[in-house]
Amino acid sequence: ENLQEKTLIEKVDGTGEGEVRYRLSLTNGANVLLSSFGATLVQLNLPDKDGKVEDCVLGFETMAEYNRGREENPYFGAVVGRVANRIASSKFDCGDGEVKLDVNCGDADHLHGGLKGFSHFLWDSKVVGEDAVEFTLVSPDQDQKYPGQLEVKALYTFRLNEDKEAELKLEMSASLSPGSTASTPINLTNHSYFNLGGHNSKERILSQNLQIFADSFTINDSNSIPTREVSSFGEHMEMDFSKEKFISIALIDLALKQGYSREQIEKIDKSRNESFYELPSSGPLGFDHNYVPNNFEKGKVRPVAVLRHPENGRSMLVSSDQPGVQLYTSNYIRGIQ
């Protein structure tokens, strides 16, 4: 292996008691900053076509800022669990009887693992090999009222791939601790918010192109709970990202589908998205939907989406072995600093 292509791993000072941070750097200028608080991706610094390096994820400077409720920290960059997304009516039954969880979303539902999910714990951490950092967490029985003791791992690997492109890989797993026999649901995710224009870009995400390699998506009810119906795009063309399209155009299509007139949206400056939030609506306009990527095969990693910034040349190919991918356009984070 060429020594110039190796990943440099530095342990850097944390910003709060018990926090450990790591910076992993590549020779092309790309680097990531990881925190043991929430096993969080704090920064993803990527060069553009001219070599200018910018942070392409949203985040905070300090652990104290991350250690806040979801109204002030919408899970920026964290590993979320036990169960990412919503559990309807805050209850489930895995065969051992109904389990009732805390309500922390709306009037009845449970979101992202509860009042203090995995995103708000300090994880143990260690460097693994020459290009990876592993975070581990023990979630005890009755943690946030979930049964069974779990051992959770999140392994971040950062390296140059065969095409000399930055590759960030996250492998997450969870298993019952020895002697623990209770059944529990598990649905881990990383909750990063990506902007290939840089996290402080004035144009936000609207000038970027998105493609999702999916021919269907799951229908939500009014509380963003899946109805179990998987739909094609036939009557929902505003949801179709199977061919690459500008996010600005997609949001306009969504607004038209939701009943806005062209007169209401024709004043929208397509280079900025503040105007979208000024439209009269029962809630913020945007996508918060689960897509069903094609060619799912258990244990097989395949491309599920690609995001491009045509002007600065940055692009991000997302691959996964999971049956679903969530598209969320930051509908509820206005005003967070």
Disulfide bonds with the S-S distance in Angstrom:
none
